[in-house]
Amino acid sequence: MSRPVDVSKYDLIYGGAQKNVGPAGVIFAIIRKDSLGRVTRRIPTMLDYRTHIDKLSMFNTPPVFNIFVMKETLKWIKSMGGVEAIQKINQKKADLLYGEIDRNSLFVGTAAKEDRSLMNVCFVPSEGHEDIFDPFFAFAKERGMVGIKGHRSVGGFRASLYNACTLEDVQALVDCMQEFEKLHK
């Protein structure tokens, strides 16, 4: 739900709703009806989507609250102008933060420019500034920036720009990075 996808190209799209669509614990599946029942081997009842369709998605106890939140999120996305509008907002957020990472002498992006994610912006201290990890985390935390520590397997910093993150939120991080740079040049 961060950018348009031509669903007609696929027989099945299965997605975890967490972050951009709803809370963890609910998934969504988009299935071409003509693909149902084409599996020739026996599959477990729970994995046969016909079971869920026949039971109106009530074959098992659904996570009702999570589904409600997902419904509200989808209504919000529609009110914002749909996925196309969300994509434009997401691009602005990513451009703002990547622009600062590229400009700021203390940080460098970890992904090649052509591979950069709109949702998770990863960066590390630039060469010669490796000692800023802990000071930057503390500085950012004092300014309300939490959760920017990079994934435990790769380290560095990671800013998640999911749909609920506003352009103002990203601007606050950029301002924090600029203020930190002025103090550590």
N, C-alpha and C positions, 0 to 999 in steps of 0.2 A: 504493500500500500504506500510505497514511496515514489513509485513511478508507474506509468501505464504499462500493461503487459497484454499482448494479443493472446487471450486465452483460447482462441479458436485453433491455435497451433498445437495444442496439447490434448491428449486423452484424459490426463489426470494432473491436477496441480494440488499438491498437499503442502500445507504450510502451518508452522507454529504461529499462533496469533500474538505471542508476547512481543512487547515493545511497540510496534506500529499499528497493531490491530486490536489488541486487548491484553489482558493479563495472562501470565503463564497458566497452563492447565486447560486450555481450549485450543483446538486446531480448526482449520477449515479445509475443506476439500471441494474442488471444482471438477466435476466429472462429466465427460461427454456421455450422454445416455446410450449412444450406440456402441460404447466400449464396455458396457456392463455385460457380464456373463460370458465374455470371450475367453476367460481363463479355462483351460481344459482340465487342469489337475484340481484335486480337492484342496480348498483353502479353508482355514478356520472361519467360522461364522462371523467373528468380529472383524475379519479382514475383507469380508465380502460386502462391498458398499450397497449391494441390493438389499441386504438385511437392514441397514440403517435407513434406506429410502422407504422400504416397505413399512417400517415401524415409525416413520416420520421423525427420525433421529432420536427416538425414545427406546431403543433396544436395551440400552443400559442407562443408569442414572446419570443424567448430564450435569456438568458443573454449571448450575443455573446462574449464579452470580457472575461467573466469568463470561457466560454467553450474554448476559444483560450488559455488561461493560463493553463487550465487543460490539453489540448492537448500538450502544450509545456512541462509541468511537466511530463506527461507520456513518452514523447520522451526522456527527461532527465533520467528518471528512467531506460528506456531501454538501454540508452547509458552507464549507470553505471554498467550494467550487469543484469538488471532486479530486480525483487522483492527479489530473493534469495540473491543477492549481497547487496541490501539495508538492508536486515535483518542482515547480518553479520556486516555491518557498525553500524547499530543501537545497536546491542549487544555490540560492542566495546565501543560505547559512554556510554551506560548505565552501563557497567561494570566499566568503568573509574570513573564515578561519584559516583556510589554506593560504590565502593572501597574506595573513599575518605570519604564519609559520615561514613562508618563503621570504618575507621581509625581515623578520626578527633575527638578530644576530645570535641569539641564544638557543634557537631551536631549529630542527630540520625534520622534514617529513620522512617517514620510513617506506612509503609506497611510491613506486614510479608514478609520475604525474598522470599517465594514461590509465593507471589502475586504481586511482584514489576512490575510496568509498564516500558516498554521500552520507552514510549513517554513522560510521565509526572512523574518526580522524585520529590516526596514530602519528606520534612524533616523539623525538628524543632530544636531549641536549645536543647542540652542535659540537663539533670537535673542539677540544680545549675548554669546554664548559661542562664536562661530565659531573663536576662537583655541585651542580645546581639542583640535582634531583630532590633531595630532602628540603632544601630551602624553598624551592618552588612549590612543592606540595604544601608546606606550612603556610606560605604566602597566599596561595590560592584558597586554602581552607579558611583562613582568616577573612577572606572576601566572599565566603559562601560557595566556593567551587569545591564540590565533593564528587568523588567517584571518577576522578581523572587519572587515577593510577592505571597504567597499562596492564594488559593481561598478564597473569603470573608466568606464562610460558615465554613471553617476549619482552616484558618490562616496558620501560619508557612511560609515555603518557597516552591516554586515549580519551577523547571527548566524543560521547555518543550524541548524535544530532537527530534522534528519532523524531517523528512527526510532532510529538507534544512539546519538544524543545522549541522555544521561540527564537526569532532573530535577535531579540533583546537579550536573551540568555547567552547567545553566541557573542554578541557585542560585549557583554560583561566579561567573558573569558578573554576576548581580544584586549580589552582595556586592562585587565589584570596582567596579561603577558607584556603589554607595552610598559606598564608601570614597573614591573619586575625588571625589564630590560634596562630601564633608566637607572635603576639602583645597582645593577650588576655589570655595567659595561666596563 
